[in-house]
């Protein structure tokens, strides 16, 4: 999101200094790049990665039952890497 805002701001500044024609050229280029399916897939993948990292939902933990003796067992988390 910040990159899009920065791009728009840069396009605006460059467009106002270079005139309306140059501004339209920058805007059209931005729209062509941001509307491309490859760009959309990269942005979506980035959003998914960020959402996975900041998700408030806890990860599931696999539990294993460990027998201590014939009548006693405990449950502990699985220590194997996932």
Sine and cosine of phi, psi and omega as CSV:
sin_phi,cos_phi,sin_psi,cos_psi,sin_omega,cos_omega
0.00,0.00,-0.67,0.74,-0.01,-1.00
-0.90,0.43,-0.62,0.79,0.02,-1.00
-0.90,0.44,-0.62,0.79,0.01,-1.00
-0.92,0.40,-0.69,0.73,0.01,-1.00
-0.90,0.43,-0.67,0.74,0.02,-1.00
-0.90,0.44,-0.64,0.77,0.03,-1.00
-0.90,0.43,-0.69,0.73,0.04,-1.00
-0.89,0.45,-0.67,0.74,0.01,-1.00
-0.90,0.44,-0.70,0.72,0.03,-1.00
-0.89,0.45,-0.67,0.74,0.04,-1.00
-0.88,0.47,-0.63,0.78,0.02,-1.00
-0.91,0.41,-0.74,0.67,-0.02,-1.00
-0.89,0.46,-0.75,0.66,0.01,-1.00
-0.90,0.44,-0.61,0.80,-0.01,-1.00
-0.92,0.39,-0.64,0.77,-0.01,-1.00
-0.95,0.32,-0.50,0.86,0.03,-1.00
-0.98,0.20,-0.54,0.84,-0.07,-1.00
-1.00,-0.06,-0.18,0.98,0.00,-1.00
0.97,-0.26,0.16,-0.99,-0.09,-1.00
-0.90,0.43,-0.62,0.79,-0.02,-1.00
-0.89,0.45,-0.71,0.71,0.01,-1.00
-0.91,0.41,-0.63,0.77,0.03,-1.00
-0.87,0.49,-0.71,0.71,0.03,-1.00
-0.89,0.46,-0.62,0.78,0.03,-1.00
-0.90,0.45,-0.68,0.73,0.01,-1.00
-0.90,0.43,-0.70,0.72,-0.01,-1.00
-0.89,0.45,-0.69,0.72,0.01,-1.00
-0.90,0.43,-0.62,0.78,0.06,-1.00
-0.90,0.43,-0.70,0.72,0.03,-1.00
-0.87,0.50,-0.70,0.71,0.00,-1.00
-0.90,0.44,-0.63,0.77,0.00,-1.00
-0.91,0.41,-0.67,0.74,-0.01,-1.00
-0.95,0.32,-0.72,0.70,-0.05,-1.00
-0.95,0.31,-0.36,0.93,0.01,-1.00
-1.00,0.01,-0.13,0.99,-0.03,-1.00
-0.94,0.34,0.67,-0.75,-0.03,-1.00
-0.85,0.52,-0.58,0.81,0.01,-1.00
-0.91,0.42,-0.65,0.76,0.03,-1.00
-0.91,0.42,-0.68,0.73,0.01,-1.00
-0.88,0.47,-0.65,0.76,-0.01,-1.00
-0.92,0.38,-0.61,0.79,0.05,-1.00
-0.91,0.41,-0.68,0.73,0.01,-1.00
-0.90,0.43,-0.69,0.73,0.02,-1.00
-0.89,0.46,-0.66,0.75,0.02,-1.00
-0.90,0.45,-0.67,0.74,0.05,-1.00
-0.89,0.46,-0.66,0.75,0.03,-1.00
-0.90,0.44,-0.64,0.77,0.03,-1.00
-0.90,0.44,-0.66,0.75,0.01,-1.00
-0.89,0.45,-0.69,0.73,0.02,-1.00
-0.90,0.43,-0.68,0.73,0.00,-1.00
-0.89,0.46,-0.61,0.79,0.03,-1.00
-0.92,0.40,-0.58,0.81,-0.03,-1.00
-0.97,0.25,-0.57,0.82,-0.07,-1.00
-0.98,-0.20,0.14,0.99,-0.02,-1.00
-0.89,0.45,0.75,-0.66,0.02,-1.00
-0.98,0.19,-0.16,0.99,-0.01,-1.00
-0.96,0.29,0.75,-0.66,0.03,-1.00
-0.95,0.31,0.47,-0.88,0.06,-1.00
-0.98,0.21,0.52,-0.86,0.04,-1.00
-0.95,0.30,0.62,-0.79,0.03,-1.00
-0.91,-0.42,0.78,-0.62,0.05,-1.00
-0.98,0.19,0.77,-0.64,0.01,-1.00
-0.95,-0.31,0.61,-0.79,0.04,-1.00
-0.85,-0.52,0.62,-0.78,0.07,-1.00
-1.00,-0.04,0.81,-0.58,-0.02,-1.00
-0.91,-0.42,0.81,-0.59,0.00,-1.00
-1.00,0.06,0.82,-0.58,0.03,-1.00
-1.00,0.05,-0.76,0.65,0.12,-0.99
-0.56,-0.83,-0.19,-0.98,-0.12,-0.99
-0.87,0.50,-0.51,0.86,-0.06,-1.00
-0.92,-0.39,0.01,1.00,-0.11,-0.99
-0.77,-0.64,0.72,-0.69,0.11,-0.99
-0.61,-0.79,0.42,-0.91,0.03,-1.00
-0.79,-0.61,0.32,-0.95,0.05,-1.00
-0.93,-0.38,0.77,-0.63,0.01,-1.00
-0.72,-0.69,0.38,-0.93,0.02,-1.00
-0.94,0.35,0.51,-0.86,0.05,-1.00
-0.94,0.33,0.81,-0.59,-0.07,-1.00
-1.00,-0.04,-0.06,1.00,-0.01,-1.00
-0.95,0.32,0.62,-0.79,0.05,-1.00
-0.91,0.41,0.57,-0.82,-0.05,-1.00
-0.99,-0.15,0.00,0.00,0.00,0.00
